[in-house]
Amino acid sequence: MFFTDILKEALWSITGNKVRSSLTILGIVIGIASVIALVAIGQGAQNQIASNIQAIGSNLIIVMPGSQRVGGISQGGGSAQSLTVDDATAIKSQISNVKAVAPSITKRAQITAKGNNTNTQVIGTNLDYPTVRNVAIDLGTFFNDQQIKSSAKVAVIGPTTRDDLFGTSANPVGQTIRISNNDFQVIGVTVAKGGSGFNNQDDVVYVPLTTAQHYISGNNNNYVNNISIAAANQAAMTTVQNQVSDLLLSRHKITDSTQADFSLMNQNDIIATASSITSTFTILLSSIAGISLLVGGIGIMNMMLTTVTERTREIGLRKAVGIKKIYINMQFLAEAVLLTFLGGFIGIIIGWIASLVLSKFVNITAQVSIPSILLAFGVSAAVGIIFGFYPARKASNLSPIEALRYE
Amino acid sequence: MIKCENITKIYRNGDVETVALDNVSFEIEEGEFVSIIGPSGSGKSTLMHILGALDSSTSGKYFLDGHEVSKLNDDQLSELRKDKIGFVFQSFNLLPRATVLRNVELSLLYSDIPSKVRMERSKEALRKAGLEESKFNNLSNQLSGGQMQRVAIARALINNPSIILADEPTGNLDTKTSQIVMDTFRQLNDTGHTIVLITHEMDVATCANRIIHVRDGKIEKDEANKKRNV
């Protein structure tokens, strides 16, 4: 009885001034909807980045050369020629819990085929590469041991490169492409991995490592741009990383590990870094949305204060007929909470729709999570209670005599 | 029923003290119809507030139905007002946009009385107050002044209070409607309700059986009314 009375009275008073109530609710709707939408997009982005990074490989550790110093000036990480194919061989043979090791040479090159041309990344590598980097073959085959030994001019191309050179979904196996003035025969196409922009893992040409040394990078001296290592399992990653570091330090005759001429990157670290970046952005965006929620809350308080003033006589009457102070307090609080709840409910629906629509445009799968909905509901109720508290207190503390006299 | 002993009410506004009621003592028995009359500023409104448990006296004792009102706290006062006192105001004080029935059952809000019972009691009170049945579901602001005051009287009756306190109940009504409202009070008094009427008009005061004259915070005259005009 008590609860239905409170609810009925609150509804009655909210519907009493529909325009004012709707405008007040609108403030909350905008706040909640933007929080929901932005958190959804942020979480979607976070998951997408994590899955893109997972697609690079599994249990992956990447060794990159350190920075080259020319007369004391650093040329930046990865510029030194300090890693060799022999390092890769040593890692594979001397460290346990290593599943596969793929040294690779990368170089951007202009590629032409049948009058089309594109500029893309050419990767010279070995047979372990598909294992380490989760590369799967869609059409044709990856190159074999024989082709590596003989520096065969064969190439496996990514689907984006295939689309650029031969047209979407064409079968280029057996066709010829021209890289750095040499003809290569296409022997396979990889399965699409996703990613976009300069991080497109599908816009790539794979050639045997030896072929790359002879015809593309122009260096014949065993240096590689990086070594990708797949640990046997997730648990072994840290151990393998440390062992690789120790092995390379001793092979390069460096005693002080701070002077290392190479650096190691662990896939888990990359994921952690990327997620921390995206979650920072999500927090930033949702705090901005939170500000609009705060403004909405102040709108509620403003409306409630106006209502209390307008209904002074009514409050006086309620007190005179014997309604207790606490009920008057709860009545006004209920009104504020009902306003924010309505706003919260509509806000969640609009936020949900907005995140679906937005995800179509920004190409991110927005994820509206149950916790973010619960949070939005909790926040809207809290906004109602916080901003309704003062007006409700003001109403319940009115003296019935003064209130009845109020004109 | 009502017993006032040496009621004094002093309003302090900074250093200025205004004595609104000065050592007022009187009694009202059950079933009486009493008018309290006095010019504005005489202290009759203050007296009504104290009788209505809306305000407390500075000193003195006020007993209502054996309860010493001056000793009660806010919530106990609310409870007392709900159970023992029915108010009728000059300006009706109805909830606009609310039906007649809703207005009448206002003081039953938040109680655990089921809505069916509330409805029955409201209808009964409205019949006693003399409002036609056809108006029960009208909005209160669609009624005439006289009808509004009957709704207010019904609202005062709903809890079957010990006393009905009417503060200038005819102040906003024309002579004819005033007469109808006063008749209603008469009939209620005839059926045993105790009524205290506060007014500044002698015409209205003479409806009662007893008239208490208040002037400058004191009871000037307390007499039985022999020439009742209704």
Interface residues (C-beta under 8 A of the other chain):
Chain A: M1 F2 D5 I6 E9 W12 G16 R313 E314 G316 L317 R318 K319 A320 V321 G322 I323 K324 K325 I326 Y327 P400 I401 L404
Chain B: H49 G52 L54 D55 D74 D75 S78 E79 L80 R81 K82 D83 I85 F87 F89 N93 L95 R97 A98 L106 S107 L109 Y110 S111 D112 I113 P114 S115 R155 N159
